[in-house]
């Protein structure tokens, strides 16, 4: 849906995982603050509001529409009304920059904020960006000093580029209380969202990549020949090769195995080679897997990363991917391929799990299962320079979740500043988060209260499915060897140039995986020197807790 079509409509007003393991992990997650009933709630965050919004439109009743988003936004206005008088922001105009991606993100924000605008009197103007354009647009605004937005949808990795440069407004105490920040899962609490001891972020998402797979591809007599879904990346590649030339049991079309995105996505595509690499490169007990914490030298061309790239090159050579996969970005692999019935396995952000059951375009909702990032039967120890033959797994905490940030543009106008933070707090509300976790939104569970299985079951999800889906998120968040990316300036400059070099490697412009990895490392060295090696090293070590 294009923005102009949306505006016209507005004018008219339209593994198989182990269930017990998932349950135990979610229980452990909730245990951070006691039983579900023990999580403090404000008077207006009543169970009836949560029950009402989960019935909009209802699981299995089609994709939500703008009318649904507006209903949810209206029902979740209680916290706003407790802090803002009706019409208090009359005459205020705010500019909001965020994603126009898969008809999600900004499109939903428009709907959620329509009743907020009607109540407060404020008006929001929108800057919509495709995911592939996001990094370049933000970096250009930062580099040229032309920040033209008051509110920004952004991920924590960019905090070094924004908060570190003094471009953000500090969150007021009343906003922190309104969003009930203590309800966040542990890995999204400070230092995430903070810089220099100050808080700048309203969290709206809890990013990690989880493994989704087709249960009808695995099991006794299945076309993969595997009794269980792959546990390791070695098995993923073996299964993908075994499926060449076979027929998909659901669609009758050609069967395919794992869906690697081979096209860049404005830096976001680098997370997908990371999924393979973390299993090989993230050694238990060692937080460093991107750079050497002693000198900021890239690790991206060590044997672990080379193996990850080689995995993809092997599947390209075997012709194991769908035709024209070289032009498939991550959005394609998730929404145009996997959910639409192409392919057996996918790593993606967790919201594929809710979309599988609540999106009109999904055909795999009855056959999809979930798990954490696949492991490896060997892991590279960067300190000894040797491979070790032992099982290793390292879930990829890709992007640390989207958040809403307020810029310094509003700092000199207290009325406008309060309006901006009120809009941000509305989008980051506790009840609203339940809806965005359960329905297609571009986001996944990120609060402890999002893991109440009973609420999801009452919404229409079956219990086993939810324990599987939510369990994969909880297992990833709580994993002792989770791969957490650093919040350092220029992180997406590194990722973007890595995508460019990977694309060349996948197209055969480099002679080997090692040559591809060496090209990435050389480009990363230039970025580090350009930004400042000493300052980057200091911030990198701090991000690792060293």
C-alpha positions, -999 to 999 in steps of 0.1 A, spaced: 0 0 0 14 34 -10 10 64 12 -12 82 -12 -35 52 -13 -36 52 25 -44 89 26 -72 83 1 -87 56 22 -85 78 53 -104 105 35 -131 79 27 -127 62 61 -114 10 53 109 -279 165 88 -289 160 100 -273 192 98 -289 225 67 -274 241 79 -280 276 112 -262 269 93 -233 255 70 -232 285 99 -234 310 118 -206 292 89 -183 292 82 -190 328 118 -182 335 115 -149 317 84 -140 336 101 -150 368 122 -119 366 94 -101 382 74 -129 397 42 -144 386 21 -128 359 -4 -114 384 25 -98 403 35 -74 375 23 -40 386 -4 -24 364 -19 10 363 -56 13 370 -66 18 334 -45 -11 321 -73 -35 331 -77 -70 319 -108 -60 300 -89 -36 278 -63 -63 270 -91 -88 262 -109 -63 240 -79 -53 219 -69 -90 213 -103 -95 197 -96 -68 171 -100 -83 146 -95 -117 161 -70 -145 151 -81 -162 119 -103 -133 109 -80 -117 83 -54 -91 84 -61 -60 106 -71 -28 88 -66 9 96 -100 8 113 -87 -19 136 -55 1 144 -76 31 153 -98 10 176 -68 -4 193 -53 31 196 -85 45 211 -88 17 237 -52 22 248 -56 60 254 -61 56 292 -24 64 301 -24 94 278 -56 108 294 -40 105 328 -11 128 318 -26 151 292 -57 172 292 -80 171 262 -69 195 235 -37 204 255 -15 202 223 -38 222 200 -18 239 174 13 216 178 27 200 147 52 171 149 72 154 122 77 117 126 103 97 106 99 59 104 96 29 82 70 24 54 78 -13 53 56 -43 43 26 -20 50 36 -21 87 54 3 111 44 39 101 10 27 87 1 12 120 15 43 139 -9 64 118 -38 44 130 -27 41 166 -21 79 168 -53 90 150 -73 89 183 -43 104 201 -43 133 177 -81 138 181 -78 138 219 -47 160 223 -52 184 193 -17 178 179 -11 170 143 16 146 130 33 149 96 50 117 83 83 109 67 80 73 53 111 54 44 116 19 29 139 -3 50 166 -2 23 166 36 24 165 41 62 201 40 71 212 64 43 185 89 51 193 89 88 231 91 83 227 120 58 206 139 83 232 134 110 262 142 88 248 174 73 231 186 105 197 187 87 176 168 112 141 176 100 121 153 123 108 156 159 101 120 165 122 91 152 116 54 149 151 39 154 169 8 166 194 9 196 224 3 173 220 39 161 222 53 196 259 59 192 253 80 161 224 100 176 226 101 214 264 101 212 262 132 191 238 150 214 209 148 189 182 134 212 160 147 240 161 130 274 130 112 284 110 129 311 102 110 343 64 110 336 69 93 303 90 65 319 62 59 344 35 59 317 52 32 297 60 10 327 96 5 316 102 -21 344 81 -45 324 107 -48 296 126 -80 292 160 -79 308 182 -75 278 163 -44 266 167 -26 299 196 -1 304 222 3 291 200 -2 260 181 31 253 206 51 274 237 71 268 259 88 293 235 77 321 204 94 305 174 76 290 163 84 254 142 55 242 107 43 244 110 6 234 84 -8 210 100 -40 199 123 -68 211 144 -79 182 160 -113 180 162 -137 150 144 -170 155 143 -201 134 110 -208 115 105 -241 97 79 -261 79 69 -292 100 55 -309 69 91 -310 54 104 -331 84 94 -363 102 90 -399 92 85 -403 55 90 -366 48 106 -352 16 137 -341 35 145 -376 48 151 -361 82 131 -373 113 137 -339 130 143 -304 118 179 -294 115 197 -286 148 229 -272 133 238 -251 103 256 -281 89 223 -300 89 205 -270 74 228 -270 44 225 -308 41 187 -306 42 186 -278 16 207 -299 -8 186 -330 -2 154 -311 -12 167 -301 -47 143 -314 -73 115 -324 -49 79 -310 -46 65 -289 -19 39 -310 0 16 -279 6 18 -260 -27 28 -286 -53 56 -262 -64 93 -269 -63 106 -276 -28 134 -255 -13 153 -256 19 167 -227 38 160 -192 24 191 -170 26 185 -134 14 213 -127 -11 204 -90 -17 213 -62 7 187 -43 26 202 -10 36 226 -28 61 198 -49 77 206 -78 54 240 -83 72 221 -97 102 213 -128 81 249 -139 75 254 -131 112 229 -159 120 252 -185 105 284 -168 118 274 -164 154 271 -202 158 306 -205 145 322 -173 159 305 -165 192 326 -186 216 310 -192 250 322 -167 276 338 -144 250 315 -114 242 335 -103 211 325 -117 178 326 -86 154 358 -69 164 389 -77 185 384 -58 218 421 -52 221 426 -32 189 393 -30 170 406 -52 142 377 -69 124 370 -106 131 348 -108 101 375 -125 80 385 -152 105 377 -189 98 343 -187 115 330 -160 93 346 -175 62 327 -207 70 294 -188 72 300 -172 38 311 -206 24 278 -221 35 259 -197 13 283 -201 -16 278 -239 -14 240 -236 -17 244 -211 -46 267 -236 -64 243 -265 -57 213 -244 -72 195 -250 -39 177 -216 -39 146 -204 -58 153 -188 -91 166 -152 -89 174 -155 -52 203 -131 -59 176 -104 -59 158 -116 -28 162 -93 2 151 -103 37 116 -89 32 112 -111 1 124 -143 20 99 -138 48 68 -124 32 69 -132 -5 85 -166 0 83 -184 33 48 -172 45 35 -176 9 46 -213 8 81 -212 -7 109 -228 13 112 -250 43 134 -229 67 140 -193 75 157 -171 101 139 -139 107 126 -116 134 100 -132 156 70 -114 141 69 -140 114 53 -161 141 23 -138 146 21 -131 108 19 -168 100 -15 -170 118 -30 -136 113 -19 -123 79 -41 -128 48 -10 -137 27 2 -166 49 -5 -201 39 18 -219 64 1 -211 97 -9 -247 103 25 -262 95 51 -238 109 72 -244 139 99 -224 157 132 -226 175 162 -205 184 191 -199 159 206 -231 147 238 -242 163 271 -257 150 289 -289 158 321 -270 161 331 -235 172 361 -212 165 381 -200 195 396 -167 183 420 -166 213 436 -199 204 430 -196 166 416 -231 166 383 -249 159 369 -269 188 347 -299 181 318 -291 205 282 -281 200 277 -243 201 246 -221 197 244 -183 199 210 -166 192 214 -134 173 199 -104 191 196 -86 158 190 -48 161 181 -47 198 145 -38 189 129 -7 174 123 23 197 107 57 195 131 86 202 125 124 205 150 147 190 165 180 202 143 198 177 116 200 204 138 208 234 133 245 234 95 243 233 80 226 263 45 222 249 59 206 217 83 185 238 55 171 259 35 164 229 63 145 212 70 124 243 32 118 248 30 104 212 60 82 218 47 69 251 13 61 235 31 39 209 52 23 237 23 15 260 21 -18 278 -14 -28 265 -6 -16 230 25 -38 230 3 -69 235 -16 -62 204 15 -55 183 31 -87 195 0 -108 186 -8 -93 152 12 -82 121 30 -51 131 67 -54 123 74 -61 160 77 -90 183 72 -96 221 94 -73 242 78 -71 276 75 -97 304 37 -92 302 37 -102 265 44 -138 276 11 -146 293 1 -177 273 -35 -175 286 -41 -141 270 -29 -153 236 -50 -185 238 -81 -164 246 -73 -143 215 -76 -174 193 -41 -189 192 -39 -226 201 -18 -233 231 9 -254 215 15 -229 188 20 -201 213 42 -220 235 64 -228 205 64 -193 191 68 -174 224 92 -200 237 116 -194 208 116 -157 216 121 -163 254 148 -189 248 167 -164 226 164 -135 250 176 -156 279 203 -176 262 237 -174 281 256 -172 248 234 -147 230 252 -126 204 245 -89 213 257 -63 188 275 -32 200 259 2 201 288 21 185 289 50 161 288 39 124 276 4 131 253 5 100 282 19 79 300 -13 87 269 -34 79 261 -16 47 296 -20 32 296 -56 43 264 -61 23 280 -46 -7 310 -69 -5 288 -100 2 267 -92 -29 299 -92 -50 310 -125 -34 276 -141 -40 276 -129 -76 310 -146 -82 331 -114 -84 355 -127 -57 373 -160 -60 365 -174 -26 347 -169 7 380 -158 22 385 -131 -4 350 -119 2 356 -118 39 389 -100 35 372 -73 14 347 -67 42 375 -65 68 395 -40 47 364 -18 43 357 -20 80 393 -9 88 388 22 67 355 30 86 372 26 119 401 48 110 377 74 96 356 76 127 385 73 151 400 40 162 407 50 198 372 63 204 356 33 187 377 9 207 367 26 239 330 26 231 332 -10 218 348 -23 249 322 -5 270 294 -21 250 309 -55 258 311 -47 295 349 -48 294 
